[in-house]
Amino acid sequence: MFYQVSWTTLPGLRGLSCSEFRATLTAAPDNERGVAVDCATDAERDALLAELEAHFGPRRFLNAAAAFDGVKDYIVLRAAGR
């Protein structure tokens, strides 16, 4: 099952933060405007979202493009390592 991953990017004193990761089931993954990921089960999807929250919760980014690229790269590398 393909999911489109999205999140909230909020400003802070030390830079932008990413949180509130969510995954929406999709029939047409869009890697141009988002991050698509293939998860076999709901449990795998939930584990990915928890991993993203834990990894990106403490991180800060200088701009929205860096935040987007950071999350996208993390998901792509994670999928390649499976």
Wavefront OBJ file of the C-alpha trace (Angstrom):
o trace
v 0.000 0.000 0.000
v 1.327 3.416 -0.915
v 1.016 6.290 1.503
v 1.647 9.972 0.979
v 3.595 11.248 3.992
v 3.048 14.806 5.155
v 3.911 16.813 8.244
v 3.670 20.209 9.855
v 6.606 22.603 9.677
v 6.600 25.235 12.409
v 8.918 28.172 13.148
v 10.839 28.255 16.403
v 13.586 30.243 18.067
v 16.289 27.914 16.731
v 14.796 27.271 13.279
v 11.993 25.303 11.672
v 10.799 22.068 13.216
v 8.911 19.159 11.660
v 6.195 17.350 13.599
v 2.722 15.817 13.361
v 3.760 13.303 10.695
v 0.851 11.574 8.985
v 0.397 9.104 6.148
v -2.582 9.110 3.801
v -3.389 6.098 1.667
v -3.013 6.987 -2.013
v -3.500 5.321 -5.371
v -1.276 7.881 -7.123
v 1.943 8.605 -5.198
v 3.256 12.124 -5.812
v 7.005 12.426 -5.187
v 7.119 15.896 -6.762
v 5.080 17.607 -4.037
v 5.454 15.102 -1.235
v 6.979 11.883 -0.078
v 5.429 8.559 -1.038
v 6.251 5.394 0.845
v 5.229 1.763 0.497
v 4.136 0.096 3.747
v 2.874 -3.468 3.798
v 0.789 -3.097 6.976
v -0.772 -0.473 9.207
v 1.731 -1.450 11.900
v 4.647 -0.734 9.547
v 3.126 2.653 8.682
v 2.631 3.505 12.358
v 6.213 2.475 13.150
v 7.504 4.733 10.367
v 5.516 7.704 11.668
v 6.805 7.144 15.212
v 10.371 6.869 13.882
v 9.980 10.133 11.961
v 8.633 11.937 15.048
v 11.534 10.662 17.162
v 14.185 11.487 14.567
v 12.961 14.915 13.476
v 11.465 16.159 16.752
v 14.736 17.590 18.089
v 16.135 18.704 14.700
v 15.898 22.261 13.373
v 16.187 23.500 9.792
v 17.117 26.869 8.313
v 14.297 26.886 5.749
v 11.309 24.888 4.496
v 13.231 23.454 1.539
v 15.918 22.020 3.826
v 13.226 20.516 6.072
v 11.439 18.916 3.122
v 14.670 17.562 1.630
v 15.785 16.229 5.019
v 12.590 14.257 5.572
v 12.464 13.043 1.973
v 16.103 11.881 2.045
v 15.564 10.082 5.344
v 12.553 8.172 3.986
v 14.284 7.303 0.690
v 17.412 6.022 2.478
v 15.288 4.058 4.945
v 13.392 2.392 2.105
v 16.648 1.567 0.279
v 18.030 -0.118 3.381
v 15.126 -2.535 3.757
l 1 2 3 4 5 6 7 8 9 10 11 12 13 14 15 16 17 18 19 20 21 22 23 24 25 26 27 28 29 30 31 32 33 34 35 36 37 38 39 40 41 42 43 44 45 46 47 48 49 50 51 52 53 54 55 56 57 58 59 60 61 62 63 64 65 66 67 68 69 70 71 72 73 74 75 76 77 78 79 80 81 82
